Amino acid sequence: MADIKTYFKTAEDKMANVLVHLDDALAHIRAGKANVRILDPIRIDYYGSVVPLANVATITTPDARTIVIQPWEKKLISDIEKAIMNSEVGITPENNGEVIRLAIPTLTEDRRKALAKQVKAEGEDAKISVRNARRDAIEALKKEIKNGLAEDEEKDAEAEVQKIHDKYIKKVEDMLVLKEKEIMTV
């Protein structure tokens, strides 16, 4: 029975990783509110090495519609500004010589619908990955029958893998509902 538990653990680990990836993907979808995680993909050339923006500046959200970036060195302001302009963030930075401000525009109804569609696509990818983890675990359990595992034990193990799968699918759906609500809230 100890061997069977390793299959449960492997499947659950894969499914947990899917949730981490989905959380990251959803955080990068701009929902009309200031969220510093939309700047995560931005990289800055800093003394010959390319580093994340968060490694060279303090990033804050003073209110729901503004992100403020305060570089640790003033000479980086123009580099940060260029990096934001060249990124897929889609917001024009405002520079006052001390800090860079990003004003998050309100989303149009069409843009909200497009973002909700993108959220659903991310969610479907996550569900597929969870299903693949379940399939891999069940296939591995079926191979264990050839190695002497009793069929009724294998069926019980399959049922347990299904329970784990259902738990993670529910978590994915809960994350999607929250993100869609955030996007659709005006």
Residue pairs with C-beta under 8 A, 6 or more apart in sequence:
1 153
3 144
3 149
4 141
4 144
4 149
4 153
4 157
7 137
7 140
7 141
7 144
7 157
7 161
8 137
8 157
8 160
8 161
8 164
10 136
10 137
10 140
11 133
11 134
11 136
11 137
11 161
11 164
11 165
12 164
12 168
14 129
14 132
14 133
14 136
15 129
15 130
15 133
15 134
15 164
15 165
15 168
16 168
18 126
18 129
18 130
18 133
18 168
18 172
19 126
19 168
19 171
19 172
19 175
21 126
21 129
22 122
22 123
22 125
22 126
22 172
22 175
23 175
25 122
26 119
26 122
26 175
26 176
26 179
27 35
27 37
27 38
27 40
28 37
28 38
28 40
28 41
29 115
29 118
29 119
29 122
29 179
29 183
30 38
30 89
30 90
30 104
30 107
30 115
31 107
31 115
31 179
31 182
31 183
32 104
32 105
32 106
32 107
32 112
32 183
32 185
32 186
33 64
33 65
33 104
33 182
34 61
34 63
34 64
34 65
34 66
34 67
34 102
34 104
35 61
35 67
36 54
36 59
36 60
36 61
36 67
38 67
38 89
39 53
39 54
39 59
39 67
39 69
39 84
39 89
40 52
40 53
40 54
41 87
41 88
42 52
42 53
42 83
42 84
42 87
42 89
43 50
43 51
43 52
43 53
43 83
44 50
44 51
44 52
44 53
44 55
44 56
44 76
44 79
44 80
44 83
45 79
46 55
46 56
46 76
53 59
53 69
53 80
53 83
56 71
56 72
56 73
56 76
56 80
57 69
57 70
57 71
57 72
57 76
57 80
58 69
58 70
58 72
59 67
59 68
59 69
59 70
60 67
60 68
60 70
61 67
61 68
62 68
64 104
65 103
65 104
65 106
66 101
66 102
66 103
66 104
67 101
67 102
67 104
68 99
68 100
68 101
68 102
69 80
69 93
69 99
69 100
69 101
69 102
70 98
70 99
70 100
71 77
71 80
71 99
71 100
74 97
74 98
77 95
77 97
77 100
78 95
80 93
80 100
81 93
81 95
81 100
84 91
84 93
84 100
84 102
85 92
85 93
89 102
91 102
91 103
91 104
91 105
93 100
93 101
93 102
94 100
94 101
94 102
94 103
95 101
106 186
107 115
107 183
112 183
112 184
115 183
116 180
116 183
116 184
119 176
119 179
119 180
119 183
120 176
120 180
122 176
123 172
123 173
123 175
123 176
126 172
127 169
127 172
130 165
130 168
130 169
130 172
131 165
133 165
134 161
134 162
134 164
134 165
137 161
138 158
138 161
141 149
141 154
141 157
141 158
141 161
142 154
144 154
145 151
145 154
